[in-house]
Amino acid sequence: MPKYAKDVQPAFRRRALTLAAVLLAAGLALPVKAADLLATAKARGTLRIAMEGTYPPFNFKDPKTGQLTGYDVDVARLLAARLGLKPEFVSTEWAAILAGLGANRYDVIISQVGITPKRLEAFDFSAPYTYSSPQLIVRKDERAHYASLADLKGKKLGVGQGSVFEQQAKAATGIDVKSYPAAPENLQDLAVGRIDAALNDSLMVAYLLSNSRLPIKAGARVGNIERMGIPFQKGNPQFKAALDKALAEAGADGSLKQVSLKWFGTDVSRPAP
């Protein structure tokens, strides 16, 4: 073998090995597409569902059993069963619930999350499963008549932190908006006069009036009809299709209506005629 061949072959092999190492490293560095959430949840056997847990009648802890109950809980169980999954509930403070979804601490949120343009930029949503409207809550002895948010100029209005009601109140002019992590603190402050009114979901207001001993009453409905859906991380088309199919079937066979009637006495899963 010529001398130069002996010199060239080891160098060639070294370069070939170096190139292979670079290609291997590049291959390992390429992003691997994550499995669709449907496949991930099926492999796990559970659907991780976040909810506030302090928002009656939608999701709250039963005072006798300490277990989560409410409209959202029943909807979650219904949909998880139709997806062939076991529901795994995670109670999370509302102010951090969307951030937790973005950090993949759970798969979905079923906790009356309003479908808004801003949220649609960050997450995908199911079809709506609840329709309601914002409503004021005032003290029973309140003499002033607040027919709209404009009437609350110069007044203190309590809202849920991070809620669509907070956004609506802050968009109005001249209102002193007080944000609360959960509804009980908000309504307690209303009852003792620390705020002049509260803004929340009309369905929650109806429930509170029949179950709360606080000296409060329903005020005017303000704003447009809100659509509530189930958010999850983007890039999961199979999961979205399966979830929307489960919702459609539950609506068609009356299952969703029965859950609604149980908690509200009316079908809130469809827009009012």
C-alpha positions in Angstrom: 0.0 0.0 0.0 1.4 3.5 -0.9 2.6 5.5 2.0 0.2 8.3 1.3 -2.8 5.9 1.5 -1.8 4.9 5.0 -1.7 8.6 6.0 -5.0 9.5 4.3 -7.2 6.7 5.5 -7.0 7.5 9.2 -7.6 11.2 8.5 -10.6 10.3 6.3 -12.0 8.0 8.9 -11.6 10.7 11.6 -13.5 13.2 9.3 -16.2 10.7 8.6 -16.6 9.9 12.3 -16.7 13.6 13.0 -19.3 14.2 10.4 -21.4 11.3 11.7 -21.2 12.8 15.2 -22.4 16.2 13.9 -25.3 14.6 12.0 -26.2 12.5 15.1 -26.1 15.6 17.3 -28.2 17.5 14.8 -30.7 14.7 14.7 -31.0 14.6 18.4 -31.4 18.4 18.5 -34.3 18.3 16.1 -37.7 18.9 17.9 -39.8 15.8 18.3 -43.4 16.4 17.7 -45.4 15.7 20.9 -48.1 13.1 20.8 -51.6 14.4 20.5 -53.3 14.9 23.9 -55.9 12.3 23.0 -53.1 9.6 22.7 -51.3 10.9 25.8 -54.4 10.8 27.9 -55.4 7.4 26.6 -52.0 6.0 27.4 -52.3 7.4 30.9 -55.9 6.4 31.3 -56.9 9.7 32.9 -57.9 13.2 31.9 -56.3 15.8 34.2 -59.0 18.4 34.8 -58.4 21.7 36.6 -61.2 23.7 38.3 -61.4 26.5 40.9 -63.3 24.4 43.4 -64.7 27.5 45.2 -67.3 28.6 42.6 -70.8 27.3 43.4 -72.9 26.0 41.8 -70.3 25.2 39.1 -67.5 23.6 41.1 -67.1 23.6 44.9 -66.5 21.2 47.8 -69.6 19.5 49.3 -69.6 20.7 52.9 -70.6 17.2 54.1 -68.2 15.0 52.1 -65.5 17.5 51.2 -65.6 16.2 47.6 -65.8 18.3 44.5 -69.3 18.7 43.2 -71.3 21.0 40.9 -72.3 21.5 37.3 -68.7 21.6 36.0 -67.8 18.4 37.9 -70.8 16.6 36.4 -70.0 17.8 32.9 -66.3 16.7 33.4 -67.3 13.2 34.5 -69.7 12.9 31.6 -67.2 14.0 29.0 -64.3 11.9 30.5 -66.5 8.8 30.4 -67.4 9.4 26.7 -63.7 9.8 26.0 -63.0 6.5 27.8 -61.0 8.2 30.5 -61.1 8.5 34.3 -61.4 12.1 35.5 -58.5 13.4 37.7 -59.5 16.6 39.4 -57.0 19.4 40.3 -58.2 22.4 42.4 -56.4 25.5 41.4 -56.9 29.2 42.4 -58.5 31.0 39.5 -55.8 33.7 39.1 -53.2 31.0 38.2 -55.4 28.5 36.4 -54.6 29.5 32.8 -50.9 29.7 33.6 -51.0 26.2 35.0 -52.6 24.9 31.8 -49.8 26.6 29.8 -47.2 24.9 32.0 -48.9 21.5 31.3 -49.9 20.9 35.0 -53.2 19.5 33.7 -54.8 18.7 30.4 -57.9 20.9 30.4 -59.8 23.4 32.5 -63.5 22.8 33.1 -64.4 25.8 35.3 -66.5 28.3 33.3 -63.7 29.7 31.2 -65.1 32.4 28.9 -64.1 32.0 25.2 -62.4 35.4 24.4 -60.2 36.5 21.5 -57.2 36.9 23.8 -57.5 33.5 25.3 -58.0 32.0 21.8 -54.5 33.3 20.9 -53.0 31.2 23.7 -55.2 28.1 23.8 -57.6 26.0 21.8 -61.2 25.7 23.1 -64.0 23.1 22.8 -67.4 24.1 21.5 -69.3 26.1 24.2 -71.1 24.1 26.9 -72.5 27.0 28.9 -74.2 30.3 28.0 -74.8 33.0 30.5 -74.5 36.7 31.1 -72.8 39.0 33.5 -75.0 40.3 36.4 -74.6 42.7 39.2 -75.1 41.7 42.9 -76.0 44.3 45.5 -76.9 44.4 49.2 -80.6 43.9 50.0 -80.8 47.3 51.6 -79.2 49.1 48.6 -81.3 52.0 47.6 -79.4 53.1 44.5 -80.4 51.5 41.3 -77.4 50.4 39.2 -78.9 49.6 35.7 -75.5 49.5 34.0 -71.8 49.6 34.7 -71.9 53.4 33.9 -74.1 53.9 37.0 -71.2 52.5 39.2 -68.8 55.4 38.3 -67.1 56.5 41.5 -68.2 53.2 43.3 -66.4 50.1 44.3 -67.1 47.0 42.3 -65.9 43.5 43.3 -64.9 41.0 40.6 -63.0 37.7 40.3 -59.3 38.1 39.7 -58.4 37.2 36.1 -62.1 36.8 35.1 -63.9 38.1 32.1 -65.9 40.2 34.6 -62.7 41.9 35.8 -61.9 42.7 32.2 -65.4 44.1 31.6 -65.3 46.2 34.8 -61.8 47.6 34.1 -62.9 48.6 30.5 -65.6 50.9 32.1 -64.7 54.4 33.1 -64.4 55.6 36.6 -65.1 52.4 38.5 -62.9 51.4 41.5 -62.4 47.8 40.7 -61.5 45.4 43.5 -60.3 41.9 42.4 -60.7 38.8 44.6 -59.2 35.3 44.3 -62.6 33.6 44.9 -66.3 34.5 45.1 -66.9 34.0 48.9 -64.5 36.8 49.8 -66.0 39.1 47.2 -69.6 38.6 48.4 -68.6 38.8 52.1 -67.1 42.2 51.5 -70.2 43.2 49.6 -72.4 42.1 52.5 -70.4 44.2 55.1 -70.2 47.3 52.8 -66.6 47.2 51.8 -67.7 47.4 48.1 -70.9 48.7 46.6 -71.7 45.9 44.2 -70.2 42.7 42.7 -70.2 41.5 39.1 -70.4 37.8 38.4 -72.2 35.1 36.4 -76.0 35.3 36.3 -76.2 31.6 36.8 -74.1 31.8 40.0 -76.3 34.7 41.2 -79.5 32.7 40.9 -77.8 29.8 42.9 -76.5 32.2 45.6 -79.9 33.8 46.2 -81.4 30.4 47.0 -78.5 29.1 49.1 -76.7 32.0 50.7 -77.7 33.7 54.0 -75.8 36.8 53.1 -78.0 40.0 52.8 -77.5 40.3 49.0 -79.8 40.4 46.0 -79.7 40.2 42.2 -79.0 43.4 40.3 -79.2 44.2 36.7 -77.8 42.1 33.9 -75.1 44.0 32.1 -73.1 43.1 29.0 -73.5 40.4 26.3 -74.1 36.7 26.5 -70.9 34.9 27.4 -69.8 31.5 25.9 -68.0 29.1 28.2 -65.7 26.4 26.8 -63.0 24.0 27.7 -59.4 25.2 27.0 -56.4 23.0 26.3 -53.0 23.5 24.7 -52.8 24.2 21.0 -51.6 21.5 18.6 -54.0 18.7 19.6 -56.5 18.4 16.7 -57.4 14.8 17.5 -58.3 15.7 21.1 -60.3 18.7 20.0 -62.3 16.5 17.5 -62.9 13.9 20.1 -63.9 16.4 22.8 -66.3 18.3 20.5 -67.8 15.0 19.3 -68.4 14.0 23.0 -70.1 17.4 23.7 -72.2 17.1 20.5 -73.4 13.6 21.4 -74.1 14.6 25.0 -76.2 17.5 23.7 -78.0 15.4 21.2 -79.0 12.6 23.6 -80.1 15.0 26.4 -77.3 14.1 28.8 -75.9 17.6 29.0 -79.4 19.1 29.4 -80.1 16.8 32.3 -77.0 18.0 34.1 -78.0 21.6 33.5 -81.6 21.0 34.7 -80.2 19.4 37.9 -78.2 22.5 38.9 -80.2 25.4 37.3 -83.7 24.2 36.4 -83.1 25.3 32.8 -80.9 24.3 29.9 -77.9 26.5 30.0 -75.9 24.4 27.5 -77.7 26.2 24.7 -78.2 29.9 24.0 -81.6 31.2 25.2 -84.1 31.5 22.3 
